[in-house]
Amino acid sequence: MKKRLRRDNVILPKPKDMEQYIQKMLSALENADLSEYKDSMRPLIEKDIAETIGSLKKI
């Protein structure tokens, strides 16, 4: 069984395993289809996506 890290009651994979998950999340965020959202919501969603991408790239 793989040893896992624990932070605030969230089980995280070991750091070396995290890279594959980070890449999948980045790809999903970068390719997100925002066309189903109202025009008024898009800037907020784009801002959240950009902030999340920035945070993931710092890991």
ZALOKOL-268771 format. One line per field, with one value per residue (C-alpha): residue in three letters; x, y, z. Coordinates in steps of 0.25 Angstrom, whole numbers, plus 5000, padded with zeros to 4 digits. Each point is the difference from the previous one (the first is absolute). Example, Ala and Ser with C-alpha at 12.3 -4.5 7.8 and 13.67 -1.06 7.14 Angstrom:
aa: ALA; SER;
X: 5049; 5006;
Y: 4982; 5014;
Z: 5031; 4998;
//
This chain:
aa: MET; LYS; LYS; ARG; LEU; ARG; ARG; ASP; ASN; VAL; ILE; LEU; PRO; LYS; PRO; LYS; ASP; MET; GLU; GLN; TYR; ILE; GLN; LYS; MET; LEU; SER; ALA; LEU; GLU; ASN; ALA; ASP; LEU; SER; GLU; TYR; LYS; ASP; SER; MET; ARG; PRO; LEU; ILE; GLU; LYS; ASP; ILE; ALA; GLU; THR; ILE; GLY; SER; LEU; LYS; LYS; ILE;
X: 5000; 5005; 5003; 4991; 5002; 4989; 4996; 4988; 4993; 5002; 5008; 5010; 5009; 5015; 5006; 5007; 4986; 4993; 5007; 4991; 4987; 5005; 5002; 4986; 4994; 5007; 4996; 4985; 5000; 5008; 4990; 4987; 4988; 4994; 4990; 4988; 5002; 4993; 5009; 4999; 5006; 5011; 5010; 4998; 5002; 5012; 5006; 4998; 5006; 5012; 5003; 4999; 5009; 5010; 4999; 5002; 5012; 5007; 4998;
Y: 5000; 5014; 5009; 5013; 5014; 5006; 5015; 5005; 4987; 4998; 4989; 5004; 4991; 4999; 5013; 4991; 4995; 5014; 5004; 4992; 5005; 5014; 4999; 4994; 5011; 5011; 4993; 5000; 5014; 5005; 4993; 5003; 5003; 5012; 5002; 4995; 5011; 5014; 5011; 5007; 4988; 4997; 5010; 4995; 4986; 5004; 5007; 4988; 4991; 5009; 5000; 4985; 4998; 5010; 4992; 4987; 5005; 5004; 4986;
Z: 5000; 4996; 5012; 4998; 5006; 5009; 5000; 5006; 5000; 4985; 4995; 4990; 4991; 5002; 4993; 4989; 4996; 5000; 4987; 4992; 5007; 4999; 4985; 4998; 5008; 4992; 4987; 5005; 5004; 4988; 4991; 5008; 4991; 5006; 4989; 5008; 5010; 4999; 4995; 5013; 5007; 4991; 5006; 5014; 4995; 4992; 5012; 5009; 4989; 4999; 5015; 5001; 4988; 5007; 5013; 4994; 4992; 5013; 5006;
//
